[in-house]
Amino acid sequence: MAEASGRCQLGTVGALCLSVISSVAIVICNKALISTLGFTFATTLTSWHLIVTFCSLHVAQWIHLFENKPFDSRTVIMGFGVLNGISIGLLNLCLGFNSVGFYQMSKLAIIPCTVFLETFFFGKQFSQRIQLSLMTLLVGVGIATVTDLQLNVLGSIVAILAVMTTCVAQIMTNKIQKHFKLSSTQLLYQSCPYQAVTLFIIGPFLDAALTKKNVFAFDYTSYILMFIVLSCMISVSVNFSTFLVIGKTSAVTYQVLGHLKTCLILALGYLVLNDPFSWRNVCGILIALSGMGLYSHACILESQQKAQDNTATSLQVKESGVSDPLLAAENGAAVMLPEDDNNTSELLWDKSAADRHDLKKP
């Protein structure tokens, strides 16, 4: 049991590392595309990412690298895929209709919104230690990233819709995997086409509204095409690691990881790309990292407590002489069944706040 637990923890760490590395890599690639080469069609690019991801997974399934698991609830997967696509489009609209500072505040709102939804609808409890660490994290990220806060009615409505759809889509990711016993690869393979079609349809119109340019009339040089292909290849790892992390952890943990990526991107932008930086950014990042450390420590303590409870439960079941835990409970053994975790996802590609601002330029 200890060996299996160790393998599970190692797999979770690997998924987290893959998510961070692939996200930072695609940020650098997209920075070159958007800021340097002027390819500002974010939503359409995301649809291409998903198309390439689906084709890659189809080849992997064809050569038996993983086994597809079809099931009858096609409507669930279709709705899930469309919802994911809409959430990405709304997040891009949120950036288009709001200032960068308000957009960052909207992303920060995803964590408390997810906590509320999981607590209210699924009865999941978050300890005071977890709540304190999340509050510290959000304050730090807010200090590091949020600058101007310009409000408008339309932008606020879009932001609320973007946050809600993102939270629901990310929670659904974990719930569907748990309920239908799907691996992250199987769920991504089955939902990818619906996400891609949704974004491929709305992408050109959304990008035209935000950039005042036509994606089909853009001058595609060989250099730009090279970066587009590279971005699509990296996106396969980004999309896969997103579903993998969500399946192994929780919605809140994935959002914490997303803010870690933001801090790393800001730091790398300063160290490697000479982006403007201030002591406010430094202090914010340090506070955010402290919050992440507290959150990790709290999760480890709660995981150890759950393991002890499960061990005690197993001993009680053995002492009762009943193999079924539910029957053991009826015979007087106090049985604590493990609770499911929920989880979340975000934009399939990301950029620093300065890069996001470029999308708003006509």
Stockholm file with secondary structure:
# STOCKHOLM 1.0

chainA/1-362         MAEASGRCQLGTVGALCLSVISSVAIVICNKALISTLGFTFATTLTSWHLIVTFCSLHVAQWIHLFENKPFDSRTVIMGFGVLNGISIGLLNLCLGFNSVGFYQMSKLAIIPCTVFLETFFFGKQFSQRIQLSLMTLLVGVGIATVTDLQLNVLGSIVAILAVMTTCVAQIMTNKIQKHFKLSSTQLLYQSCPYQAVTLFIIGPFLDAALTKKNVFAFDYTSYILMFIVLSCMISVSVNFSTFLVIGKTSAVTYQVLGHLKTCLILALGYLVLNDPFSWRNVCGILIALSGMGLYSHACILESQQKAQDNTATSLQVKESGVSDPLLAAENGAAVMLPEDDNNTSELLWDKSAADRHDLKKP
#=GR chainA/1-362 SS CHHHHHHHHHHHHHHHHHHHHHHHHHHHHHHIIIIISCCCCHHHHHHHHHHHHHHHHHHHHHTTSSCCCCCSCHHHHHHHHHHHHHHHHHHHHHHHHSCHHHHHHHHHTHHHHHHHHHHHHHCCCCCHHHHHHHHHHHHHHHHHHCCCCCCCHHHHHHHHHHHHHHHHHHHHHHHHHHHHTCCHHHHHHHHHHHHHHHHHHHHHHHHHHHHSCCGGGSCCCHHHHHHHHHHHHHHHHHHHHHHHHHHHSCHHHHHHHHHHHHHHHHHHHHHTSCCCCCHHHHHHHHHHHHHHHHHHHHHHHHHHHHHHHHHHHHHHHHHHTCSSHHHHHHTTCCCCCCCCCCCCCCCSSCCCHHHHHHHTCC
#=GC SS_cons         CHHHHHHHHHHHHHHHHHHHHHHHHHHHHHHIIIIISCCCCHHHHHHHHHHHHHHHHHHHHHTTSSCCCCCSCHHHHHHHHHHHHHHHHHHHHHHHHSCHHHHHHHHHTHHHHHHHHHHHHHCCCCCHHHHHHHHHHHHHHHHHHCCCCCCCHHHHHHHHHHHHHHHHHHHHHHHHHHHHTCCHHHHHHHHHHHHHHHHHHHHHHHHHHHHSCCGGGSCCCHHHHHHHHHHHHHHHHHHHHHHHHHHHSCHHHHHHHHHHHHHHHHHHHHHTSCCCCCHHHHHHHHHHHHHHHHHHHHHHHHHHHHHHHHHHHHHHHHHHTCSSHHHHHHTTCCCCCCCCCCCCCCCSSCCCHHHHHHHTCC
//
